[in-house]
Structure formats: C-alpha cells, structure tokens
C-alpha cells in the first residue's frame, strides 16, 4: 500500500495529496463537532467544511470551478472521513485530542499545503502567491470549522500551525525553482509540514503573542 501511494505521488501528486487531505481533514473537523455534541447533520457539515473550504478558496483564487462542486468523488472522500470520525469517536475519548487525530491533522495539513502549492504553480503564480495559496488551502477549512464551532480560529492564536504551511509552501517553490520535479517537490513539501507540525506538538512550539512582546519590552 505504501509503495502504491508513493508511485501515485510521483505520477499524479495532486490526486494523491488531495485524496489524503480530504479524508484526514474531514475526520479532524467531524471529531471536533462530535465533542461539541452536534447532531449527525452538524457533524457532517463541519467535517465537510473542514475538508473543502480551503480548497474551494484556492480554486476561486486561481479562477476555476471548485473541485468540490464538480467532482462527486471528492464528496465521497469527505463523507468517508466523517464516517471514520464517528467510528474513532466511539472508540476513543476524547477523539479530537487523541494522538491519532492529531497525526491525521498533521497529514491533512501537509497534503493540502502541497495541493495548494501545486495548483498555484500550475497557474503561473509567483513565489509569494504560491506560498499564500498553499497556506490558505491548508488552514482555510480549519478556520471555517472553528467559526461554525463558535470559537476563535486557532490558527490566529499562539499555536505553531499555519507557520508549518508557510514553510511547506516555501519549500515546494524552492524545489521547483531549483529544477526539481513536481513529485519531488510534493514529497519534500509534505515531509516538511508533517515534520514541523509533529515537532511543534512534541516540543510545545508556539509563536509569541503581541501581548507577550509588549510586556517583554516594558
């Protein structure tokens, strides 16, 4: 299975990463809604919003019809992620904070950072646009999910999360600019994001808040 995934990554990196990202992020978003005791419809809405909001924004930025509106397969993958979340939540408590869910979140973040970078590069967008699109693709769904859950998007707080996507998008652009293939750039980008996100969770990395900087100065 691992070999097949690696082969598909280099044959069609977008399809491979998009598949992984949709399932992983739908799972993560749905587990958050389950913990908040949403009903099945609400769980599905939050799960699908987490999976699709970032990609839809990405597609609108590059002036194309969002894949979520034109591909039934994408909806099926999102629903698969929601179904997995229900199963995981029945077996684990609390599911949204379990290491398995956090790993899924890191994998989804890496996958969507990569797909955003791929789409932006194919659209001929310059370096800053590649990084920005990759980041929006990666964190947009989570931000929308937090709004639906009636809380401040955690990417705007002190967690080292969106920064991982910025690093990944930058890495993708550097590899492509250096002459690397799309598959190689995708693999390096994904490893960078997963590695930095897991390291941030293990070592408690976070960016300083503006208030901390102000107090330090005083």
N, C-alpha and C positions, 0 to 999 in steps of 0.2 A: 504493500500500500504506500509506504514511504517513497519507494522508487517511482511508482506511478505518479505521485504528487510532484516529485522533483522533475520528472520528464515533462509533465504538463506545465510546470512553471516555466521551463525554457521554451516550450512550444508556443504556449499562449499564456504569458504571465498575468495578463489582466483577468482572464477567465478563472484561473486558479486562485488568485488572491481575492477576487470578488466573491467567489463561492465560499471561501473560508470566512471572509469578513461578514457576509450576510448572516450565516448561521451563528457565528460567535457573538456578534453584537445583538442579534435578536434574542439570544439566550440571556445575555447580560441584562438587557433592558427589561425583559419579562420577569427575571428574578427580582429586580428592584420593585416592580409593580406588585408582584406576589407578596413581598414583605409588607408593602403598604396596604395589603388586603383588598386590592382591586378585584372586581369580578372578572370572569373569563374574557369578556369583551374588552375591558380596560387593560388587562394584561396583554392581550393581542395587539391593541393599539399602541401601547408603549413599546412593546417588543419590536413591532414593525417600524415605528418611528425611529427607534434607535438604529435599526438596520438601514433604513432608506433615506432619512433626512439629509445626511451628509452627502450621499451620492447624488441625490436629486439637486442639491445646491450646486455641486460640482458640474453636473451636466448643464444646468442653466447658465453657469458662468462661461462655459465653452460653446454656448448656443446650439445645444442639441436636445432632442426629446429625452427626458429622463428614462433610463432603462426600466425603472420600477413601474412605469406606466405603459411600457411596450413589451415586456417580457414576463409571461406567466411563470416561467422557471424561477425568476427572482422572487416572486411572491411565495412560491412553493418552498424555496430555501428559507425565507423569513419565517414561514409557518413551522418549518422543521425546527428552527431554533427556538421558537415559542414552545413547541411540544417538548423539546428537550429540557427547557427551563422548568416546565411543570413537573417532569419526572425527577429532575435534580432537586427541586424544592421539596418534593415528597420524601426524598432520601436524606437530604442534608439540611441542617438547621444551624445558623441562618444561611441560606444558599447564596445570597448576594455577597456575603463577605468571606465565603469559603475559598481556599486556595485554588480550587478547580475553576471557580467562576472568575477569580482574578486573573488566572492564566488565560482563560478564554478571552477576557477583556484585553489583555496584552496582545494576544494573537490577532484579535479583531482590529485593534489599533494599528498594528503593523500592516495587516492586509489592506486596510482602507487608506493608510498613508501611501502605500505602494500604488494602489489603483488610481488615486488622485494624481500622483506624480506621472503615471503612465499616460493618463488622459491629457493632462496639461502639456506634456512633452509632445505628444502626437498632434496637439492643436497648435504647436509652434509658439507657445507662450514662453517668454524669457524666464531667467532663473528665479527672480522674485515671485513671479506668478506660479511657477512650478511648486515652489515651497508653500506658498499661500494656499493653492488649490489642494495640495496634499494634506495640509493641516486642516482645512475646512472639511474635506472629505472624511478625515479621521475623527474629528471631535464634534462635528455638527450634529450627528444623531444623538450623542450623549447629552449635549446641551439642550436639545429639544425635549428629550426624555425627562431631564431634570425639571424643566418648566412644567411639563404635564404632571410631574410628581409634586408640584408646588414647592420647589426649593431652588435656591440659587445654583446655577450651573457650576459644578465643582471645578471645571477647567478654569474658572475665573478666580478661584481661591488659591490656596498655597500648595496644592498637590503638584508633583512633577509629572505631568501627564501630556498636556499639549506640547510641552517642550520636546518630548520624545518624538512627536510627529514632525516638528520643525527640524530636528536632527536627521530624521529619516528622509524627509523630502530633500534636504540639502545634500545628503549622501547620494541619493538617486541621481540628482543633477550632476554632481561631481563625477560619478562613474560614467554617465553617458557622455559628458563633456570630454572625458579622458579617452573616449573611444570604446568604452565597454558596450556589450550587447544589452538589449532590453532585459533579457533573462538574468544576466549577471547583476545589472543594476537593481532589479526587483529583489533578488535574493539578498544582496548586501543591504538594501534599504530595510527589508523585513527583519533581518538579523539585528540591525542597529536598533530598531524600535523595540523589538522584544527584549533585547539585552538591556537597554537603558531603562525600560519600564520595570522589568523584574528587579534590576539593581536598585531602582528607586524605592520599590516596595520593601526589599530586604533591608536596606540601609536607612530608610526613612528620609530620602531626599525630598526637599521642597524648596521652592523659591521664596526669598524673603518678602514679607508683605511691606507695603508702603509705610504702614504704621511702625513696624519694627525699624525700618531705616530712619524714620523721623526721630524715634526715641534714641537710637544709637547716636545720631548727630547731636541731639541735645545733651 
